Every structure is written in C-alpha cells, then in structure tokens.
Amino acid sequence: MLTALVGACSSGPSESEFVAACMKEGEKGANKALRREMGVKSDEFCKCAAKAARATLSADAQQAMILDMQGKPGEARAITSKMSESQQMAFMKGGIEVFGKCTGGGR
C-alpha cells in the first residue's frame, strides 16, 4: 500500500496540466478534424489520456508529451534525447497505448 501511495505522489506534471495541453492541441486544424471524424470528444479524451499517461509513462515522458502538445517540440526532444533507448521505446509504446485506450481502440 505504501508503494501505491508513493507512486501516486510522483513528481511528474499534473493531470490538469496534461489536460490543458491536450485540449489546446485538439483545437489545431488537423487534430480538430481528426477528433471530429473519429467521434472523439476532446474533454473526455484529454481526461482519459491524462490518467492513462500518469499510469503508463514516466514523469519525463509525460513532460515531453505535454511540451510537444504545447508546440514546443525542441524542448520535448531535449527531454527524450536524454532517455535510454529502452525508455524511448517505452515512451513511444505508451503514447500509442494511451491514444488507443482513450479513442476506444483499446477498450
């Protein structure tokens, strides 16, 4: 039980920060069209993605994802470039899992 509590208090970004970045990214032309075409409601998707990212990704990976969604790919790359190859693979796999789960593809 103590392990679960310590994990819940990780130093990663907050879910609200993730949701805000996700919502902003969802308003961009291609992303907005894709979400509409897939029948994805941005608020539900972003809340789901924030929870799934927290459960699946490291704090660094979450921060890199947020920076990318905020239109700061250089800052995101600065974080991911410091990750080991296995951490980078886990980041990519985790991002795909989050998307699949929250769009209905993984349910």
Secondary structure, DSSP 8 states (H G I E B T S, - for coil): -HHHHHHHT-SS--HHHHHHHHHHHHTSHHHHHHHHHHT--HHHHHHHHHHHHHHHS-HHHHHHHHHHHTT-HHHHHHHHTTS-HHHHHHHHHHHHHHHHHHTTTT-
